[in-house]
Amino acid sequence: MRRLGFLVRKEFQELRRNPRMFPVIFVAPVLQLFILGYAATTDVKNVPMMVVDADRSAGSRDLVARFDASPYFTVVDVTTDDAGRPARHRERRAWMALSIPPDYGEMVGAVSP
């Protein structure tokens, strides 16, 4: 910790000797932080997904509709059996799959008032 204090003190002495270094040391990094903070984003949007809906109830259809309305997912296929899932992943049509179990509607109905 003591070494860091000496290094900071040395840099401030250098800054006092050469004031033209102030924009390089302070302004440029702050400006880059603001510009790159808005330019770079880690949001994932429009992820193609398939849905394996084994329930086909109103609750499962509502869940699929919510995923489809989201800007983060694009539902490319809805099926009732799990047989086509590996092929769609190999073809890169779907990046992920949502599997809804056969008793999903009953489980959701039992939870909600």
C-alpha positions in Angstrom: 0.0 0.0 0.0 2.9 2.3 0.7 4.3 1.8 -2.8 1.0 2.9 -4.3 1.1 6.0 -2.2 4.6 6.9 -3.5 3.4 6.2 -7.0 0.4 8.5 -6.7 2.5 11.2 -5.1 5.1 11.0 -7.9 2.3 11.3 -10.6 0.9 14.4 -8.9 4.3 16.0 -8.8 4.7 15.2 -12.5 1.3 16.8 -13.2 2.3 19.9 -11.3 5.5 20.2 -13.4 3.7 19.7 -16.6 0.0 20.9 -16.5 -0.6 20.0 -20.1 -0.7 16.4 -19.1 -4.0 17.0 -17.1 -6.3 16.4 -20.1 -4.4 13.2 -21.0 -4.5 11.8 -17.5 -8.0 12.8 -16.4 -10.2 14.1 -19.3 -9.4 11.4 -21.9 -10.3 8.4 -19.7 -13.5 10.0 -18.4 -14.5 10.9 -22.0 -13.8 7.3 -23.1 -15.8 5.9 -20.2 -18.9 7.9 -21.2 -18.6 7.2 -24.9 -17.8 3.4 -24.6 -20.4 3.1 -21.8 -23.2 4.0 -24.2 -21.7 2.3 -27.3 -21.0 -1.1 -25.9 -23.9 -3.1 -24.6 -24.2 -6.6 -23.4 -28.0 -6.9 -24.0 -28.9 -10.0 -25.9 -31.9 -9.5 -28.3 -33.8 -11.6 -30.8 -32.5 -15.0 -29.6 -34.2 -17.6 -31.8 -35.8 -20.2 -29.7 -38.1 -23.2 -30.2 -40.8 -24.2 -27.7 -41.7 -27.8 -26.9 -45.2 -27.4 -25.5 -46.3 -30.8 -24.1 -49.2 -29.2 -22.2 -51.1 -27.2 -24.9 -53.2 -25.5 -22.2 -54.2 -21.9 -22.0 -51.4 -21.3 -19.5 -48.7 -22.7 -21.7 -50.0 -20.8 -24.8 -49.9 -17.6 -22.7 -46.3 -18.3 -21.7 -45.3 -18.9 -25.3 -47.1 -15.6 -26.3 -45.2 -13.7 -23.6 -41.9 -15.1 -24.9 -42.8 -14.2 -28.4 -43.8 -10.6 -27.4 -40.5 -10.1 -25.7 -37.8 -8.2 -27.6 -35.2 -10.7 -26.3 -36.6 -13.9 -27.9 -38.0 -14.8 -31.2 -40.1 -18.0 -31.2 -39.2 -19.8 -34.5 -41.1 -23.0 -33.8 -43.7 -24.5 -31.4 -44.0 -28.2 -31.3 -45.6 -30.8 -29.0 -42.8 -33.4 -29.2 -39.1 -33.2 -28.4 -38.0 -35.1 -31.5 -37.1 -32.2 -33.7 -35.2 -30.2 -31.1 -31.7 -31.6 -31.9 -32.1 -31.0 -35.6 -33.1 -27.4 -35.2 -30.1 -26.8 -32.9 -27.8 -28.4 -35.5 -29.3 -26.3 -38.3 -28.8 -23.2 -36.1 -32.5 -22.3 -36.5 -32.9 -22.2 -32.7 -30.3 -21.2 -30.2 -32.3 -22.4 -27.2 -35.4 -24.5 -26.4 -38.1 -24.0 -23.8 -39.7 -27.2 -22.7 -43.1 -26.9 -21.1 -44.1 -30.1 -19.1 -47.5 -31.8 -19.6 -48.9 -30.6 -16.3 -47.8 -27.0 -16.6 -51.3 -25.6 -16.7 -52.4 -27.4 -13.6 -49.3 -26.3 -11.7 -49.8 -22.7 -12.7 -53.5 -22.9 -11.9 -52.8 -24.2 -8.4 -50.4 -21.4 -7.6 -52.5 -18.4 -8.8 -55.4 -17.3 -6.6 
